[in-house]
């Protein structure tokens, strides 16, 4: 029973366009959400986070949106670059710092 | 500053053998986590140490898995005896404890385990 879902296993976007990665969760106790990026043969690296008291957080080309009523968050990358091609994991934290990860979405940015 | 380091990067063993994975967290990080990713699926939580104490080991699949963190520094994860379904990539992560903890985990590159 997955608490964090990423229903799109893969996504292809043209360079310069917007990439939108989606994540849904079921546990209303999650209070902190994170996005991680993972390149092949490397560990996941932290990208951006958002607290449950906010609905948007922006960092350069990356923006995360949180819709608590829908239990949905999304990561927007604009403009997308070929170096953004990676697997993106959505993660959520319960109280007590127990992180739960989604299955990941593979983003391919085409030149 | 050194990041989270894991050893070995890849281990290939026969079913029934024993393997020990090691993780060195970032210096000063009290929180240490073990995760596993099997067959390209989600990164699943195994357990969480705060210093040398097991804070949460609810993700450990069975008693063939033993994690230790003596002295609150590096940690080991032993699988004995290994089964085919244990194959996957084992990630270690660490984070700060307390007011500076933004929730960010710093991951190692992972130890790939292949059980034949």
Contacts between the chains, C-beta under 8 A, distances in Angstrom:
chain1	res1	chain2	res2	distance
A	2	B	42	6.9
A	4	B	42	7.4
A	32	B	103	4.6
A	34	B	103	6.2
A	34	B	104	7.0
A	34	B	105	7.9
A	36	B	107	7.7
A	41	B	109	7.1
A	42	B	109	5.6
A	43	B	4	7.2
A	43	B	91	5.8
A	43	B	93	7.7
A	43	B	107	3.4
A	43	B	108	5.1
A	43	B	109	4.7
A	43	B	110	5.5
A	44	B	43	7.1
A	44	B	91	7.3
A	44	B	105	8.0
A	44	B	107	4.8
A	45	B	107	7.0
A	46	B	104	4.5
A	46	B	105	6.9
A	46	B	106	7.4
A	49	B	102	6.8
A	49	B	103	5.8
A	49	B	104	6.9
A	89	B	42	7.8
A	89	B	43	6.3
A	91	B	43	7.9
A	93	B	103	5.5
A	96	B	55	7.5
A	96	B	56	7.1
A	97	B	31	6.6
A	97	B	48	7.0
A	97	B	95	7.5
A	97	B	101	7.4
A	97	B	103	7.5
A	98	B	45	6.4
A	98	B	48	6.6
A	98	B	56	5.7
A	99	B	33	7.2
A	99	B	45	6.5
A	99	B	103	8.0
A	99	B	105	6.4
A	100	B	45	6.6
A	101	B	35	7.4
A	101	B	42	5.2
A	101	B	43	4.0
A	101	B	44	7.4
A	101	B	45	7.7
A	102	B	42	5.8
A	103	B	41	5.4
A	103	B	42	4.1
A	104	B	40	7.7
A	104	B	42	6.9
A	104	B	43	7.8
